[in-house]
Amino acid sequence: MEEKTEFNQKTTGNERLLQQFRIEVVDGDKGRFFSIRPLGQQRYEIFDEDGSIGTVLLDEKDHAHCESQGCELDLPLLHSIRDQIRFHNKMHGDSI
């Protein structure tokens, strides 16, 4: 049975259908898992076990720069998430 959600994955132009993936990042001395849902145009929604915790916009021109909306994460953790998203994209040949 296919699960229906409020999120509809759409493609625009040459953009291919993007799939949700999971990452692990270090938070202090513990590993934390997050689910990442690509929203297109370099935007990603971040989920933890409690649900959505915000979105992040990656900046291809300035790799040290990213913007977030609704995230209540500290900057080191947010940057670790960003780096893992970039690593995932690189490993899977995705362009961000």
N, C-alpha and C positions, 0 to 999 in steps of 0.2 A: 504494500500500500504506500503510495507516494504521500509524503507529508507536505501540507500546504502551509506556507508562511506568509507573512506580510511583505517579505522581500522578494521582488521579482528581478531575476538576473536578466539584464538586457545587454545587447552589444550595440555599439555605435561605430559606423565606418568599418575599419579593418580590425577593430578590437574583437578578440575572440571571447567566448563565454568563459567567465572566470569562476573557479571553484573555491569553496572554503577549504582552509587547511589549518593544521595545528602547529604551534611552535612551543618550545620550552626556553625559558630565560632564567637566569640566576637573579634572585632577589635576596640580598644579604647572603646567608649561607644555605638557602633553600632553592630548589628548582620550582618554578611555577609554569603551569601550562595555560595557554591562551588559544582560543580559536580565532582565526582571522578570516573575515569575509571581504574579498575584493569588491569594491563598489564601482570601479572604473575610474579613469582619469586620475590615477595615483592616490585614490582615497581607499582606506581600509577601515572596516568596523572591527573593533576588538571586543571579544567576549571572554568572560571567565566562567566559573561554575555557577555564578549567580545571574548571568545574562550579560547584556551589552554594557560595556563600561566606557564607550566613547568611540570616536573615529579619529584617524590620523591621516594627514595629507603629507606625502613624501615629496621632496623637492629635488628633482633630477639635476638641476643646475648647481645646487648647493647642498651636497650630501650631509652637511652638518646641520642643515635647517629642516625642520619639520613643524607642522602645525597640528594642534589637536583641538577637538571640540568635545566637551562633556567628559573629558578624562580627569579622574582624580588620582592619577598616578604620579609618583615623584619622577623628576626628570631622568635620573639614571635608569630607572626601569622603563620609562617611555622610550629612551634612546636604545636600550637593549631590544625592545620589541621592534623598533624600526630597523635595527641592524639585522634581526632574524628574518623580518619580512624581505629585506633586500637579499639576504643569503638564500632564502627559499626561491625567490624569483630568479636569481642567478643560476641556482642548481637545476631549475626546471625550464630554463631558457625563456622565461617570461620577461618582457620589457615592462618597466613600470612607468 
